[in-house]
Amino acid sequence: MPATFLRVQRGMLGIIATALIILSGPVLADDVIRVSPSENAQEEIQEALILAEPGQTIELAAGFYKLTDGLSLDVANVTVKGAGMDKTILSFKGQKGGSEGLLVTSDQVVLRDFAVEDSKGDAVKAKGVDGIAMINIRTEWTGGPKSTNGAYGLYPVQSKNVFIYGCVAIGASDAGIYVGQSEDIIVTKSRGEFNVAGLEIENSYRADVFDNVMTRNTGGLLVFDLPNLPKQGGHNVRFFRNKSFDNDTDNFAPEGNIVGIVPRGTGMIVMANENVEVFENEFYGNDTVNIVVASYVDEFEDENYQPTPKKIHIHHNKFGKSGMDPDPGQFGTILRETVGTPVPDVVWDGVLPLMDYLFFGQAEEDSLALHDNTHLDGVKPYGNANMIMHVVAPIFHSPDFDMAPYAKSYPSLPAVDVTIRGRPAMELVAQ
């Protein structure tokens, strides 16, 4: 066979092979790996997540990606970018394997401009990472509020330098946006609807939560500290310029879930945290109550756990009409029975360690600070529900509506710095 013919044949085979690669898998160009919707979307996206090198971007073109298994990323300093939260949609409606939609376990990762729908478990989870940005991400269970929906929408846990910006979370059976056991956190300009908890900070240190909108959830904003978790002593959390209103979805958490205690129509719950500053927020249209400050009252064996809240500073908030129709469940019923309706804008459960409750009272340096909030005429701004007496000897129970002992202030908490890829996280938004 002539040599010229062989060279031509080899050349054609090379062209055909290249074309097959282009047609069947992710496309690499410079530092960008491009993936488009196809029948092989599952394999192509996961292959891109595995083959990506630090510094590269995985671009997901606009379209609907039908996925059947969870995706995972374990390469540091990778960006996964779509065409927009309503244009690039990763649908896990047919998911058969995996506990999450997308799991990230590497540092300095940026996720932006795509949606994760109907994942079997959590939608987007980052675990044990230093530096995770979630920008303009939508997570949603499209069938509406159901106990069978995944627990969390956006779910960074056991991480540090956490940045959530411009995201939307809908339909989570626990929390739409949840940051747990983490430190140095910013959550801003995001929205939560039809979740059990719209936005929750749990067992975490140093968090700024601001300019978010929480509505149509069971409860809007939560800051919890729970026992028996690796990281405890949640503290230094600021909530400011948020709106939490019209939270009216019945609690649909699976049985046994801690957020199952959240009454329908709660603007905010502060439980067992220390140094929480709540200011310049708006609360209204919440059927049960605008803000509850509460202790963890279930039994626990964790010797290091501190169940009572301390140094909760609530000031310069605007409170509208709420507390007119408390949830008929246990928590809402107790509120109705102890402080009456309309429920005061800020309710403290009055729970203290027994010796303090009986003899000493709460230490002055730990008590609530309430000042310069705006309330509607005729509404009680504050109520101590005195729940211990309500349970132990209800005949002697009486609430306390005197706010004078709490008319004081604590120094404002410092702003939180979140650094990703060596720069302030907010600079990532414009890229």
Disulfide bonds with the S-S distance in Angstrom:
none
